[in-house]
Amino acid sequence: MTMNDQQHDKIRDRDGFIAALDQSGGSTPKALRLYGIDEGAWSGDEEMFSIIHAMRTRIVTSPSFDGDRILGAILFENTMDREIEGRPSARYLWEEKNVVPFLKVDKGLVPDADGVQMMKPMPELDLLLARAKENGVFGTKMRSVIKLADPAGVQAVVDQQFEIGRRIVDVGLVPIIEPEVDIHSPEKERAEGLLKDALLAHLDALGPGRKVMLKLTLPERENFYAECVKHPGVLRVAALSGGYTREEANARMTRNHGVIASFSRALTEGLTAQQTDDEFDAMLDSSIASIYEASKT
């Protein structure tokens, strides 16, 4: 069995969740602030990314972070280009931790239009995908945001996601399609209805043997995305925490069967640079255990 087959089967069949360690330039300062490091601690992006890489390295090398409970981890491009304990980050994840590596490929969002934020153009996507494959990456992730139940906006988001998703499938990677519905949307449940319809139409048109993953906001109605979970074109459905506390996100997870977590802020909630290694590992272990249990339902 090839490495790709092993990774595919692990993502499809095993209990666990996906750790989202992919904060990029715009979200890194907030992530570091929650970690107990203020913006005055660095000068320039390179130093900032070095600090966030040290944080991610501390998480990934912790004995609590293991492939028994964590199926995969999503990396930012800058993280993929760095090393963990002397090995390229993606290869360290798989070879040392048995965690399947994914790569965030979007370049951020354009301003609001039609109640959504589409993804910025990705002119260097093909080169990035080639580098990802060279680094042993299994799949990708790209995020859009839906703020209102605008049919044209929601359709445009899903169309863009699948257009790029097909290009990613064509090079042999598995895309995580993430059309996030803002948890603060005054039309959240209606937006989720429009989103599910658009997703199912695109999934039906994928064609045999073509697989994507979905990363969706935890819905207002339990098991709302059950048809997506069971769809033959879907390898796995993951949920984002989206600003919910870990406790709330886990509670919602348990009401959505067959959906696994892919949490970022909810995973690192409570971790700080000031903790001793024992304190850090104990907090991370507790977080991982709770998210793992919520993902098993």
C-alpha atoms as an extended CHARMM CRD file, in Angstrom:
* protein
*
       297  EXT
         1         1  MET       CA              0.0000000000        0.0000000000        0.0000000000  PROA      1               0.0000000000
         2         2  THR       CA              1.4050000000        3.3980000000       -0.9690000000  PROA      2               0.0000000000
         3         3  MET       CA              1.7840000000        6.2820000000        1.4770000000  PROA      3               0.0000000000
         4         4  ASN       CA             -1.0870000000        8.0650000000       -0.2830000000  PROA      4               0.0000000000
         5         5  ASP       CA             -3.3320000000        5.0000000000        0.1080000000  PROA      5               0.0000000000
         6         6  GLN       CA             -2.4480000000        4.7310000000        3.7970000000  PROA      6               0.0000000000
         7         7  GLN       CA             -3.2810000000        8.3950000000        4.3270000000  PROA      7               0.0000000000
         8         8  HSD       CA             -6.5080000000        8.1100000000        2.3330000000  PROA      8               0.0000000000
         9         9  ASP       CA             -7.6880000000        5.1230000000        4.3920000000  PROA      9               0.0000000000
        10        10  LYS       CA             -6.7830000000        6.8030000000        7.6730000000  PROA      10              0.0000000000
        11        11  ILE       CA             -8.7720000000        9.9370000000        6.8460000000  PROA      11              0.0000000000
        12        12  ARG       CA            -11.7350000000        7.8960000000        5.5910000000  PROA      12              0.0000000000
        13        13  ASP       CA            -11.9700000000        5.2220000000        8.2720000000  PROA      13              0.0000000000
        14        14  ARG       CA            -10.3930000000        6.2300000000       11.5730000000  PROA      14              0.0000000000
        15        15  ASP       CA            -11.8110000000        8.0140000000       14.5830000000  PROA      15              0.0000000000
        16        16  GLY       CA            -10.1560000000       11.3490000000       15.3080000000  PROA      16              0.0000000000
        17        17  PHE       CA            -10.0490000000       14.9230000000       14.1060000000  PROA      17              0.0000000000
        18        18  ILE       CA             -8.0050000000       17.3480000000       12.0180000000  PROA      18              0.0000000000
        19        19  ALA       CA             -5.8780000000       19.9670000000       13.7740000000  PROA      19              0.0000000000
        20        20  ALA       CA             -5.9930000000       23.3250000000       11.9830000000  PROA      20              0.0000000000
        21        21  LEU       CA             -2.5480000000       24.8890000000       12.4340000000  PROA      21              0.0000000000
        22        22  ASP       CA             -2.8270000000       27.1910000000        9.4330000000  PROA      22              0.0000000000
        23        23  GLN       CA             -3.0920000000       30.7490000000       10.7400000000  PROA      23              0.0000000000
        24        24  SER       CA             -1.6300000000       33.0040000000        8.0490000000  PROA      24              0.0000000000
        25        25  GLY       CA             -0.4160000000       36.6000000000        8.0080000000  PROA      25              0.0000000000
        26        26  GLY       CA             -3.7770000000       38.1380000000        8.8780000000  PROA      26              0.0000000000
        27        27  SER       CA             -4.7320000000       35.7900000000       11.7190000000  PROA      27              0.0000000000
        28        28  THR       CA             -1.3110000000       35.0950000000       13.2450000000  PROA      28              0.0000000000
        29        29  PRO       CA             -1.1660000000       38.1870000000       15.5380000000  PROA      29              0.0000000000
        30        30  LYS       CA             -4.4900000000       37.2120000000       17.1540000000  PROA      30              0.0000000000
        31        31  ALA       CA             -3.3410000000       33.6050000000       17.5820000000  PROA      31              0.0000000000
        32        32  LEU       CA             -0.1290000000       34.7810000000       19.2370000000  PROA      32              0.0000000000
        33        33  ARG       CA             -2.0120000000       37.2180000000       21.4700000000  PROA      33              0.0000000000
        34        34  LEU       CA             -4.1970000000       34.3540000000       22.7370000000  PROA      34              0.0000000000
        35        35  TYR       CA             -0.9790000000       32.3940000000       23.2870000000  PROA      35              0.0000000000
        36        36  GLY       CA              0.2790000000       35.1720000000       25.5610000000  PROA      36              0.0000000000
        37        37  ILE       CA              2.6370000000       36.9570000000       23.1460000000  PROA      37              0.0000000000
        38        38  ASP       CA              1.8680000000       40.6110000000       22.3710000000  PROA      38              0.0000000000
        39        39  GLU       CA              2.5000000000       42.2530000000       19.0000000000  PROA      39              0.0000000000
        40        40  GLY       CA              5.4550000000       44.1990000000       20.3840000000  PROA      40              0.0000000000
        41        41  ALA       CA              7.3770000000       40.9360000000       20.6910000000  PROA      41              0.0000000000
        42        42  TRP       CA              8.3640000000       40.9180000000       17.0100000000  PROA      42              0.0000000000
        43        43  SER       CA              9.4350000000       43.3240000000       14.3090000000  PROA      43              0.0000000000
        44        44  GLY       CA              8.3650000000       42.3060000000       10.8290000000  PROA      44              0.0000000000
        45        45  ASP       CA              6.6090000000       39.2970000000        9.3580000000  PROA      45              0.0000000000
        46        46  GLU       CA              9.6290000000       37.0010000000        9.3080000000  PROA      46              0.0000000000
        47        47  GLU       CA             10.1140000000       37.2810000000       13.0630000000  PROA      47              0.0000000000
        48        48  MET       CA              6.3520000000       36.8830000000       13.6250000000  PROA      48              0.0000000000
        49        49  PHE       CA              6.2830000000       33.7020000000       11.5400000000  PROA      49              0.0000000000
        50        50  SER       CA              9.2950000000       32.3540000000       13.4260000000  PROA      50              0.0000000000
        51        51  ILE       CA              7.4290000000       32.8390000000       16.7140000000  PROA      51              0.0000000000
        52        52  ILE       CA              4.2530000000       31.1680000000       15.4250000000  PROA      52              0.0000000000
        53        53  HSD       CA              6.3630000000       28.3010000000       14.0460000000  PROA      53              0.0000000000
        54        54  ALA       CA              7.8790000000       27.8390000000       17.5040000000  PROA      54              0.0000000000
        55        55  MET       CA              4.3320000000       27.6640000000       18.9150000000  PROA      55              0.0000000000
        56        56  ARG       CA              3.2590000000       25.1100000000       16.3030000000  PROA      56              0.0000000000
        57        57  THR       CA              6.4220000000       23.0970000000       16.8560000000  PROA      57              0.0000000000
        58        58  ARG       CA              5.6770000000       22.9940000000       20.5790000000  PROA      58              0.0000000000
        59        59  ILE       CA              2.1790000000       21.6920000000       19.8190000000  PROA      59              0.0000000000
        60        60  VAL       CA              3.2130000000       19.1160000000       17.2200000000  PROA      60              0.0000000000
        61        61  THR       CA              6.1780000000       17.7500000000       19.2060000000  PROA      61              0.0000000000
        62        62  SER       CA              4.1490000000       17.4340000000       22.4160000000  PROA      62              0.0000000000
        63        63  PRO       CA              3.6190000000       13.8060000000       23.4480000000  PROA      63              0.0000000000
        64        64  SER       CA             -0.1010000000       14.6490000000       23.5690000000  PROA      64              0.0000000000
        65        65  PHE       CA             -0.1540000000       15.2940000000       19.8030000000  PROA      65              0.0000000000
        66        66  ASP       CA             -0.3130000000       11.8740000000       18.1970000000  PROA      66              0.0000000000
        67        67  GLY       CA             -1.8280000000        9.9790000000       15.3050000000  PROA      67              0.0000000000
        68        68  ASP       CA             -4.0020000000        7.8470000000       17.5700000000  PROA      68              0.0000000000
        69        69  ARG       CA             -6.3800000000       10.7700000000       18.0980000000  PROA      69              0.0000000000
        70        70  ILE       CA             -5.3770000000       13.2530000000       15.4040000000  PROA      70              0.0000000000
        71        71  LEU       CA             -6.0290000000       12.2120000000       11.8120000000  PROA      71              0.0000000000
        72        72  GLY       CA             -4.4940000000       15.1920000000       10.0390000000  PROA      72              0.0000000000
        73        73  ALA       CA             -3.0910000000       18.6750000000       10.4370000000  PROA      73              0.0000000000
        74        74  ILE       CA             -3.5410000000       21.6960000000        8.1660000000  PROA      74              0.0000000000
        75        75  LEU       CA             -0.3990000000       23.7680000000        7.6500000000  PROA      75              0.0000000000
        76        76  PHE       CA              0.1880000000       27.2940000000        6.4140000000  PROA      76              0.0000000000
        77        77  GLU       CA              2.5980000000       27.5510000000        3.4500000000  PROA      77              0.0000000000
        78        78  ASN       CA              5.2530000000       29.1790000000        5.6470000000  PROA      78              0.0000000000
        79        79  THR       CA              5.0360000000       26.2020000000        8.0290000000  PROA      79              0.0000000000
        80        80  MET       CA              5.3940000000       23.6930000000        5.1850000000  PROA      80              0.0000000000
        81        81  ASP       CA              8.5850000000       25.4860000000        4.1380000000  PROA      81              0.0000000000
        82        82  ARG       CA             10.1020000000       25.1660000000        7.6170000000  PROA      82              0.0000000000
        83        83  GLU       CA             11.4060000000       22.1860000000        9.5670000000  PROA      83              0.0000000000
        84        84  ILE       CA             10.3920000000       20.4570000000       12.7880000000  PROA      84              0.0000000000
        85        85  GLU       CA             13.2240000000       18.6890000000       14.5950000000  PROA      85              0.0000000000
        86        86  GLY       CA             15.3600000000       18.7390000000       11.4540000000  PROA      86              0.0000000000
        87        87  ARG       CA             12.7270000000       17.3870000000        9.0460000000  PROA      87              0.0000000000
        88        88  PRO       CA             10.3690000000       19.2340000000        6.6670000000  PROA      88              0.0000000000
        89        89  SER       CA              7.1820000000       19.9330000000        8.6370000000  PROA      89              0.0000000000
        90        90  ALA       CA              4.7930000000       17.8580000000        6.5030000000  PROA      90              0.0000000000
        91        91  ARG       CA              7.1280000000       14.8660000000        6.4740000000  PROA      91              0.0000000000
        92        92  TYR       CA              7.6590000000       15.1210000000       10.2450000000  PROA      92              0.0000000000
        93        93  LEU       CA              3.9000000000       14.9820000000       10.7780000000  PROA      93              0.0000000000
        94        94  TRP       CA              3.4790000000       11.7620000000        8.8120000000  PROA      94              0.0000000000
        95        95  GLU       CA              6.7640000000        9.9800000000        9.5100000000  PROA      95              0.0000000000
        96        96  GLU       CA              7.0430000000       10.8130000000       13.2100000000  PROA      96              0.0000000000
        97        97  LYS       CA              3.4370000000       11.3760000000       14.3330000000  PROA      97              0.0000000000
        98        98  ASN       CA              1.3740000000        9.3880000000       11.7900000000  PROA      98              0.0000000000
        99        99  VAL       CA             -0.6560000000       12.5660000000       11.1540000000  PROA      99              0.0000000000
       100       100  VAL       CA             -1.7630000000       13.2800000000        7.5720000000  PROA      100             0.0000000000
       101       101  PRO       CA             -0.5190000000       16.6800000000        6.3080000000  PROA      101             0.0000000000
       102       102  PHE       CA             -2.7550000000       19.1860000000        4.5270000000  PROA      102             0.0000000000
       103       103  LEU       CA             -1.8330000000       22.6410000000        3.1710000000  PROA      103             0.0000000000
       104       104  LYS       CA             -3.8420000000       25.8650000000        3.2050000000  PROA      104             0.0000000000
       105       105  VAL       CA             -3.6910000000       27.1560000000       -0.3840000000  PROA      105             0.0000000000
       106       106  ASP       CA             -5.9970000000       30.1750000000       -0.4660000000  PROA      106             0.0000000000
       107       107  LYS       CA             -4.5450000000       33.6840000000       -0.3230000000  PROA      107             0.0000000000
       108       108  GLY       CA             -7.2560000000       35.2560000000        1.7880000000  PROA      108             0.0000000000
       109       109  LEU       CA            -10.5750000000       36.9080000000        1.0190000000  PROA      109             0.0000000000
       110       110  VAL       CA            -11.8370000000       39.7670000000       -1.1250000000  PROA      110             0.0000000000
       111       111  PRO       CA            -14.2130000000       42.3660000000        0.4060000000  PROA      111             0.0000000000
       112       112  ASP       CA            -17.8950000000       41.5610000000        0.9830000000  PROA      112             0.0000000000
       113       113  ALA       CA            -20.2110000000       41.3230000000       -2.0200000000  PROA      113             0.0000000000
       114       114  ASP       CA            -23.6460000000       39.6690000000       -2.1690000000  PROA      114             0.0000000000
       115       115  GLY       CA            -23.3650000000       38.7290000000        1.5020000000  PROA      115             0.0000000000
       116       116  VAL       CA            -20.1920000000       36.6550000000        1.0400000000  PROA      116             0.0000000000
       117       117  GLN       CA            -16.4350000000       36.9160000000        0.8320000000  PROA      117             0.0000000000
       118       118  MET       CA            -14.9320000000       35.0510000000       -2.0980000000  PROA      118             0.0000000000
       119       119  MET       CA            -11.3340000000       33.9020000000       -2.2540000000  PROA      119             0.0000000000
       120       120  LYS       CA             -8.6510000000       36.1080000000       -3.7500000000  PROA      120             0.0000000000
       121       121  PRO       CA             -7.1010000000       34.9700000000       -7.0600000000  PROA      121             0.0000000000
       122       122  MET       CA             -4.4330000000       32.2550000000       -6.7880000000  PROA      122             0.0000000000
       123       123  PRO       CA             -2.1700000000       32.8330000000       -9.8020000000  PROA      123             0.0000000000
       124       124  GLU       CA              0.5990000000       30.5850000000       -8.4430000000  PROA      124             0.0000000000
       125       125  LEU       CA             -1.6600000000       27.7090000000       -7.4060000000  PROA      125             0.0000000000
       126       126  ASP       CA             -0.1450000000       25.1510000000       -9.7940000000  PROA      126             0.0000000000
       127       127  LEU       CA              3.3650000000       25.8300000000       -8.4890000000  PROA      127             0.0000000000
       128       128  LEU       CA              2.1640000000       25.6190000000       -4.8850000000  PROA      128             0.0000000000
       129       129  LEU       CA              0.4070000000       22.3060000000       -5.5290000000  PROA      129             0.0000000000
       130       130  ALA       CA              3.5860000000       20.9100000000       -7.1060000000  PROA      130             0.0000000000
       131       131  ARG       CA              5.6060000000       21.9700000000       -4.0380000000  PROA      131             0.0000000000
       132       132  ALA       CA              2.9810000000       20.4360000000       -1.7640000000  PROA      132             0.0000000000
       133       133  LYS       CA              3.2750000000       17.0860000000       -3.5270000000  PROA      133             0.0000000000
       134       134  GLU       CA              7.0800000000       17.2250000000       -3.2990000000  PROA      134             0.0000000000
       135       135  ASN       CA              6.7180000000       17.7730000000        0.4500000000  PROA      135             0.0000000000
       136       136  GLY       CA              4.4580000000       14.7480000000        0.9170000000  PROA      136             0.0000000000
       137       137  VAL       CA              1.2420000000       16.7230000000        1.4620000000  PROA      137             0.0000000000
       138       138  PHE       CA             -1.9700000000       14.6880000000        1.0380000000  PROA      138             0.0000000000
       139       139  GLY       CA             -4.5410000000       17.4370000000        0.5670000000  PROA      139             0.0000000000
       140       140  THR       CA             -5.3210000000       21.1330000000        0.6480000000  PROA      140             0.0000000000
       141       141  LYS       CA             -7.7030000000       23.5590000000        2.3250000000  PROA      141             0.0000000000
       142       142  MET       CA             -9.2550000000       26.7940000000        1.0910000000  PROA      142             0.0000000000
       143       143  ARG       CA            -11.7440000000       29.0460000000        2.8730000000  PROA      143             0.0000000000
       144       144  SER       CA            -14.5580000000       31.3870000000        1.8360000000  PROA      144             0.0000000000
       145       145  VAL       CA            -17.0770000000       33.0880000000        4.1460000000  PROA      145             0.0000000000
       146       146  ILE       CA            -20.8640000000       33.3240000000        3.8750000000  PROA      146             0.0000000000
       147       147  LYS       CA            -22.4510000000       36.0880000000        5.9540000000  PROA      147             0.0000000000
       148       148  LEU       CA            -25.9840000000       36.3330000000        4.5670000000  PROA      148             0.0000000000
       149       149  ALA       CA            -28.5150000000       34.0330000000        2.9030000000  PROA      149             0.0000000000
       150       150  ASP       CA            -28.0350000000       35.5840000000       -0.5260000000  PROA      150             0.0000000000
       151       151  PRO       CA            -28.6470000000       32.8980000000       -3.1870000000  PROA      151             0.0000000000
       152       152  ALA       CA            -26.2990000000       34.4950000000       -5.7400000000  PROA      152             0.0000000000
       153       153  GLY       CA            -23.5360000000       34.9650000000       -3.1940000000  PROA      153             0.0000000000
       154       154  VAL       CA            -23.7490000000       31.4470000000       -1.7830000000  PROA      154             0.0000000000
       155       155  GLN       CA            -23.7920000000       29.9510000000       -5.2800000000  PROA      155             0.0000000000
       156       156  ALA       CA            -20.7660000000       32.0120000000       -6.3040000000  PROA      156             0.0000000000
       157       157  VAL       CA            -18.8040000000       30.8130000000       -3.2590000000  PROA      157             0.0000000000
       158       158  VAL       CA            -19.5450000000       27.1560000000       -3.9330000000  PROA      158             0.0000000000
       159       159  ASP       CA            -18.8930000000       27.5070000000       -7.6770000000  PROA      159             0.0000000000
       160       160  GLN       CA            -15.4720000000       29.0260000000       -6.9820000000  PROA      160             0.0000000000
       161       161  GLN       CA            -14.6010000000       26.3990000000       -4.3870000000  PROA      161             0.0000000000
       162       162  PHE       CA            -15.4140000000       23.5000000000       -6.7050000000  PROA      162             0.0000000000
       163       163  GLU       CA            -13.7800000000       25.0910000000       -9.7430000000  PROA      163             0.0000000000
       164       164  ILE       CA            -10.4840000000       25.2270000000       -7.8780000000  PROA      164             0.0000000000
       165       165  GLY       CA            -11.2060000000       21.9530000000       -6.1000000000  PROA      165             0.0000000000
       166       166  ARG       CA            -11.3610000000       20.1230000000       -9.4260000000  PROA      166             0.0000000000
       167       167  ARG       CA             -7.9220000000       21.4670000000      -10.3520000000  PROA      167             0.0000000000
       168       168  ILE       CA             -6.5910000000       20.1520000000       -7.0570000000  PROA      168             0.0000000000
       169       169  VAL       CA             -8.1550000000       16.7170000000       -7.5940000000  PROA      169             0.0000000000
       170       170  ASP       CA             -6.6270000000       16.6310000000      -11.0910000000  PROA      170             0.0000000000
       171       171  VAL       CA             -3.0860000000       16.7990000000       -9.6710000000  PROA      171             0.0000000000
       172       172  GLY       CA             -3.7360000000       13.9790000000       -7.2090000000  PROA      172             0.0000000000
       173       173  LEU       CA             -4.4490000000       15.9220000000       -4.0110000000  PROA      173             0.0000000000
       174       174  VAL       CA             -7.6470000000       15.9260000000       -1.9550000000  PROA      174             0.0000000000
       175       175  PRO       CA             -9.1490000000       19.4090000000       -1.4620000000  PROA      175             0.0000000000
       176       176  ILE       CA            -10.8900000000       20.4310000000        1.7410000000  PROA      176             0.0000000000
       177       177  ILE       CA            -13.6280000000       22.7720000000        0.5470000000  PROA      177             0.0000000000
       178       178  GLU       CA            -14.4590000000       25.2790000000        3.3070000000  PROA      178             0.0000000000
       179       179  PRO       CA            -17.3990000000       27.6210000000        2.6970000000  PROA      179             0.0000000000
       180       180  GLU       CA            -17.6810000000       28.9120000000        6.2810000000  PROA      180             0.0000000000
       181       181  VAL       CA            -21.0390000000       30.2800000000        7.3970000000  PROA      181             0.0000000000
       182       182  ASP       CA            -20.3910000000       33.0960000000        9.8810000000  PROA      182             0.0000000000
       183       183  ILE       CA            -21.7360000000       32.0010000000       13.2760000000  PROA      183             0.0000000000
       184       184  HSD       CA            -22.9110000000       35.5800000000       13.8720000000  PROA      184             0.0000000000
       185       185  SER       CA            -24.9840000000       35.7270000000       10.6860000000  PROA      185             0.0000000000
       186       186  PRO       CA            -28.5650000000       36.8720000000       11.3430000000  PROA      186             0.0000000000
       187       187  GLU       CA            -29.5720000000       34.4490000000        8.5720000000  PROA      187             0.0000000000
       188       188  LYS       CA            -27.3500000000       31.5150000000        9.5480000000  PROA      188             0.0000000000
       189       189  GLU       CA            -29.9260000000       28.7280000000        9.2200000000  PROA      189             0.0000000000
       190       190  ARG       CA            -31.2290000000       29.9990000000        5.8800000000  PROA      190             0.0000000000
       191       191  ALA       CA            -27.6860000000       30.3750000000        4.5780000000  PROA      191             0.0000000000
       192       192  GLU       CA            -26.9660000000       26.7800000000        5.6010000000  PROA      192             0.0000000000
       193       193  GLY       CA            -29.9630000000       25.6080000000        3.5750000000  PROA      193             0.0000000000
       194       194  LEU       CA            -28.7360000000       27.4040000000        0.4570000000  PROA      194             0.0000000000
       195       195  LEU       CA            -25.2230000000       26.0930000000        1.0370000000  PROA      195             0.0000000000
       196       196  LYS       CA            -26.2780000000       22.4590000000        1.3730000000  PROA      196             0.0000000000
       197       197  ASP       CA            -28.2820000000       22.5870000000       -1.8550000000  PROA      197             0.0000000000
       198       198  ALA       CA            -25.3360000000       24.1050000000       -3.7520000000  PROA      198             0.0000000000
       199       199  LEU       CA            -22.8780000000       21.5930000000       -2.2720000000  PROA      199             0.0000000000
       200       200  LEU       CA            -24.9980000000       18.5740000000       -3.1700000000  PROA      200             0.0000000000
       201       201  ALA       CA            -25.4630000000       19.7870000000       -6.7610000000  PROA      201             0.0000000000
       202       202  HSD       CA            -21.6960000000       20.1250000000       -7.2010000000  PROA      202             0.0000000000
       203       203  LEU       CA            -20.9920000000       16.8130000000       -5.4760000000  PROA      203             0.0000000000
       204       204  ASP       CA            -23.4200000000       15.0500000000       -7.8080000000  PROA      204             0.0000000000
       205       205  ALA       CA            -21.5270000000       16.5170000000      -10.7770000000  PROA      205             0.0000000000
       206       206  LEU       CA            -18.0490000000       15.4910000000       -9.5750000000  PROA      206             0.0000000000
       207       207  GLY       CA            -17.9040000000       12.2340000000      -11.4680000000  PROA      207             0.0000000000
       208       208  PRO       CA            -16.9810000000        8.7140000000      -10.3260000000  PROA      208             0.0000000000
       209       209  GLY       CA            -13.8140000000        8.2440000000       -8.3160000000  PROA      209             0.0000000000
       210       210  ARG       CA            -13.3230000000       11.9570000000       -7.6060000000  PROA      210             0.0000000000
       211       211  LYS       CA            -13.2130000000       12.8070000000       -3.9140000000  PROA      211             0.0000000000
       212       212  VAL       CA            -13.2870000000       16.0340000000       -1.9240000000  PROA      212             0.0000000000
       213       213  MET       CA            -13.5720000000       16.8260000000        1.7520000000  PROA      213             0.0000000000
       214       214  LEU       CA            -15.8600000000       19.4430000000        3.2520000000  PROA      214             0.0000000000
       215       215  LYS       CA            -15.1780000000       21.7330000000        6.2160000000  PROA      215             0.0000000000
       216       216  LEU       CA            -18.4010000000       23.3480000000        7.3830000000  PROA      216             0.0000000000
       217       217  THR       CA            -19.6530000000       25.5300000000       10.2080000000  PROA      217             0.0000000000
       218       218  LEU       CA            -21.4550000000       23.5570000000       12.9020000000  PROA      218             0.0000000000
       219       219  PRO       CA            -25.1180000000       23.8900000000       11.8210000000  PROA      219             0.0000000000
       220       220  GLU       CA            -28.2130000000       25.0770000000       13.6610000000  PROA      220             0.0000000000
       221       221  ARG       CA            -30.0630000000       21.8030000000       13.0080000000  PROA      221             0.0000000000
       222       222  GLU       CA            -28.4510000000       18.5700000000       14.1390000000  PROA      222             0.0000000000
       223       223  ASN       CA            -27.2890000000       16.1760000000       11.4300000000  PROA      223             0.0000000000
       224       224  PHE       CA            -28.1290000000       18.8390000000        8.8550000000  PROA      224             0.0000000000
       225       225  TYR       CA            -25.2800000000       17.7730000000        6.5650000000  PROA      225             0.0000000000
       226       226  ALA       CA            -25.9980000000       14.0160000000        6.7920000000  PROA      226             0.0000000000
       227       227  GLU       CA            -26.4820000000       13.8140000000        3.0020000000  PROA      227             0.0000000000
       228       228  CYS       CA            -23.0100000000       15.2730000000        2.5200000000  PROA      228             0.0000000000
       229       229  VAL       CA            -21.5110000000       12.8240000000        5.0320000000  PROA      229             0.0000000000
       230       230  LYS       CA            -22.9640000000        9.8930000000        3.0620000000  PROA      230             0.0000000000
       231       231  HSD       CA            -22.2360000000       11.2430000000       -0.4220000000  PROA      231             0.0000000000
       232       232  PRO       CA            -19.8700000000        9.0150000000       -2.4700000000  PROA      232             0.0000000000
       233       233  GLY       CA            -17.9240000000       12.0800000000       -3.6050000000  PROA      233             0.0000000000
       234       234  VAL       CA            -17.0280000000       13.0530000000       -0.0230000000  PROA      234             0.0000000000
       235       235  LEU       CA            -14.0590000000       11.4780000000        1.7380000000  PROA      235             0.0000000000
       236       236  ARG       CA            -14.9300000000       13.1020000000        5.0900000000  PROA      236             0.0000000000
       237       237  VAL       CA            -16.9190000000       16.0220000000        6.4750000000  PROA      237             0.0000000000
       238       238  ALA       CA            -15.1530000000       18.1630000000        9.0720000000  PROA      238             0.0000000000
       239       239  ALA       CA            -16.4970000000       21.0090000000       11.1770000000  PROA      239             0.0000000000
       240       240  LEU       CA            -14.8540000000       24.3030000000       12.0630000000  PROA      240             0.0000000000
       241       241  SER       CA            -15.3000000000       25.8880000000       15.4760000000  PROA      241             0.0000000000
       242       242  GLY       CA            -15.8660000000       29.2990000000       13.8920000000  PROA      242             0.0000000000
       243       243  GLY       CA            -15.5700000000       31.3040000000       17.1010000000  PROA      243             0.0000000000
       244       244  TYR       CA            -17.5690000000       28.9910000000       19.3620000000  PROA      244             0.0000000000
       245       245  THR       CA            -15.8060000000       28.0920000000       22.6000000000  PROA      245             0.0000000000
       246       246  ARG       CA            -14.3450000000       24.6050000000       22.7090000000  PROA      246             0.0000000000
       247       247  GLU       CA            -17.1490000000       23.5430000000       25.0780000000  PROA      247             0.0000000000
       248       248  GLU       CA            -19.8740000000       24.8230000000       22.7460000000  PROA      248             0.0000000000
       249       249  ALA       CA            -18.1530000000       23.4730000000       19.6240000000  PROA      249             0.0000000000
       250       250  ASN       CA            -17.7690000000       20.0360000000       21.2060000000  PROA      250             0.0000000000
       251       251  ALA       CA            -21.4150000000       20.0200000000       22.3080000000  PROA      251             0.0000000000
       252       252  ARG       CA            -22.5400000000       20.8410000000       18.7650000000  PROA      252             0.0000000000
       253       253  MET       CA            -20.1600000000       18.1910000000       17.3810000000  PROA      253             0.0000000000
       254       254  THR       CA            -21.8130000000       15.4490000000       19.4140000000  PROA      254             0.0000000000
       255       255  ARG       CA            -25.1630000000       16.3100000000       17.7810000000  PROA      255             0.0000000000
       256       256  ASN       CA            -23.7880000000       15.8710000000       14.2450000000  PROA      256             0.0000000000
       257       257  HSD       CA            -23.0260000000       12.2120000000       13.6160000000  PROA      257             0.0000000000
       258       258  GLY       CA            -20.2900000000       11.2560000000       11.2000000000  PROA      258             0.0000000000
       259       259  VAL       CA            -18.7570000000       14.7590000000       11.2630000000  PROA      259             0.0000000000
       260       260  ILE       CA            -15.2550000000       15.2020000000       12.6830000000  PROA      260             0.0000000000
       261       261  ALA       CA            -13.7250000000       18.3500000000       14.1090000000  PROA      261             0.0000000000
       262       262  SER       CA            -11.1830000000       20.5480000000       12.3680000000  PROA      262             0.0000000000
       263       263  PHE       CA            -10.6040000000       23.1380000000       15.0510000000  PROA      263             0.0000000000
       264       264  SER       CA             -8.0040000000       25.8930000000       15.2310000000  PROA      264             0.0000000000
       265       265  ARG       CA             -8.6490000000       28.3620000000       18.0270000000  PROA      265             0.0000000000
       266       266  ALA       CA            -10.7450000000       25.8250000000       19.9710000000  PROA      266             0.0000000000
       267       267  LEU       CA             -7.8180000000       23.3810000000       19.8750000000  PROA      267             0.0000000000
       268       268  THR       CA             -5.2830000000       25.8700000000       21.2280000000  PROA      268             0.0000000000
       269       269  GLU       CA             -7.6660000000       27.4910000000       23.7540000000  PROA      269             0.0000000000
       270       270  GLY       CA             -5.8800000000       27.7450000000       27.1030000000  PROA      270             0.0000000000
       271       271  LEU       CA             -2.3520000000       27.1860000000       25.7780000000  PROA      271             0.0000000000
       272       272  THR       CA              0.1760000000       29.9110000000       26.5990000000  PROA      272             0.0000000000
       273       273  ALA       CA              3.8600000000       30.5270000000       26.0380000000  PROA      273             0.0000000000
       274       274  GLN       CA              4.2610000000       31.0500000000       29.7840000000  PROA      274             0.0000000000
       275       275  GLN       CA              3.2110000000       27.4990000000       30.7270000000  PROA      275             0.0000000000
       276       276  THR       CA              5.8070000000       24.9240000000       31.7170000000  PROA      276             0.0000000000
       277       277  ASP       CA              6.1080000000       21.9680000000       29.3430000000  PROA      277             0.0000000000
       278       278  ASP       CA              4.1570000000       19.7950000000       31.7900000000  PROA      278             0.0000000000
       279       279  GLU       CA              1.3780000000       22.3860000000       32.0820000000  PROA      279             0.0000000000
       280       280  PHE       CA              1.3090000000       22.8920000000       28.3180000000  PROA      280             0.0000000000
       281       281  ASP       CA              1.1850000000       19.1550000000       27.5750000000  PROA      281             0.0000000000
       282       282  ALA       CA             -1.5470000000       18.5620000000       30.1660000000  PROA      282             0.0000000000
       283       283  MET       CA             -3.7280000000       21.3530000000       28.7450000000  PROA      283             0.0000000000
       284       284  LEU       CA             -3.1790000000       20.1730000000       25.1680000000  PROA      284             0.0000000000
       285       285  ASP       CA             -3.9190000000       16.5700000000       26.1400000000  PROA      285             0.0000000000
       286       286  SER       CA             -7.1930000000       17.6360000000       27.7590000000  PROA      286             0.0000000000
       287       287  SER       CA             -8.1850000000       19.6400000000       24.6670000000  PROA      287             0.0000000000
       288       288  ILE       CA             -7.3130000000       16.8160000000       22.2910000000  PROA      288             0.0000000000
       289       289  ALA       CA             -9.1800000000       14.2710000000       24.4100000000  PROA      289             0.0000000000
       290       290  SER       CA            -12.3790000000       16.3350000000       24.4920000000  PROA      290             0.0000000000
       291       291  ILE       CA            -12.3190000000       17.0950000000       20.7470000000  PROA      291             0.0000000000
       292       292  TYR       CA            -11.5430000000       13.4490000000       19.9560000000  PROA      292             0.0000000000
       293       293  GLU       CA            -14.5050000000       12.2380000000       21.9890000000  PROA      293             0.0000000000
       294       294  ALA       CA            -16.8440000000       14.7810000000       20.3860000000  PROA      294             0.0000000000
       295       295  SER       CA            -15.6400000000       13.6900000000       16.9190000000  PROA      295             0.0000000000
       296       296  LYS       CA            -16.3990000000       10.0180000000       17.5590000000  PROA      296             0.0000000000
       297       297  THR       CA            -20.1750000000       10.4340000000       17.6410000000  PROA      297             0.0000000000
